[in-house]
Amino acid sequence: MKILPESLYLPQKTVSRKGAALELPLLARQFGRRGLLAHGNSLQSSGTLDRILSAAPDDMIVRAWRHSGGEPSVDAADALRAALKADPPDWVAAVGGGSVIDLAKAAAGLADAPEKTAYYQRHQKEVTASEIPLVAAPSTAGTGSEATPVSVLTDPERVLKQSIRHNSHIPRLVILDPDLLIGCPPATVAAAGLDAFVQAFESYTSRHATPFTRNLSELALQRIANSLLPLYLQEQEAASEMLEASYLAGIALCHARLGVVHGLAHPLGARFNVAHGLACACCLPAALAFNRPAIQPDLHELKNRLGIDVEALVAQWLGAMRLDNPFKGRRIADPEEVIRETLASGSTAANPRPVSAADAQSLLETIFC
Ligand SMILES: [Fe+2]
């Protein structure tokens, strides 16, 4: 059996060390003296942004660009692209959650592209190679975006959440610093951690999984099973494990893809404005029941060898982290469109069991009942 995926894309360098975020300018210097650092509100309010900027050597010019919050949109990516065009830096860094990393990834990747960002969501094949090196330092343990060439952006005009992907968009340098997770609100820890767990699980059971990706998914599943609740309870020692786990799940998912949970979570997240990780966790039980005939040996393996009962663990987490199903009892205004988007998704295509329109409809009925 082949062990590796057909093509393997990894960040060129990954530094996983407490305190490494403060060395970001120095580590990025290999790409040039002029950098742009994209960040969210909390990096600024915590004072970490100032500490990183003031750690830059005197001959470097690093300017900051703030994402005002919320889901990363194609409009925000256009705004950052305009800033890059007006004053092109030698490198772009993203220090923040998955939203900031996805935004910076799309903007740096499309910096010289002629069309607006939304155009490339629809015309994936026209995305060309990026010239600007990207540095990514996650401040949440969740999306694994720091390890992938994919940016997931919303288009509010089309009420759509869609990815832009090019292998050259994968960050060149990744910094995994548990100190960046200090002060992360419990609700964010929960949503991000659930996303990481579902990503690890879906990449594990994906029809494109290889022994290489399965091992990464398995490492991630074990670490998240041990560390998500402690991190939610603000035990900072768990931060390093969660960060490494979501990074590994990111590498696994960009090679093995995911499954129908992500196929459903994107259209539902865009319509109901639900945190992506929570949307995934709430779609998981229905998807598990649907996939069970195809993944029984995997579930058995996880339970008996690793002690992970996926369904029970997610139910326990939702209770312990006081998360309710935000879809329960609600109504989808355009169910046919949600089903169409679910079936068109690359994640759904990787699901271990083929998904028909009737299957998607019955999954939605279970999730919303
Ligand atoms: Fe996800």
Boltz pocket constraint, residues with backbone or C-beta under 6 A from the ligand:
constraints:
  - pocket:
      binder: B
      contacts: [[A, 143], [A, 195], [A, 199], [A, 262], [A, 276], [A, 280]]
      max_distance: 6.0
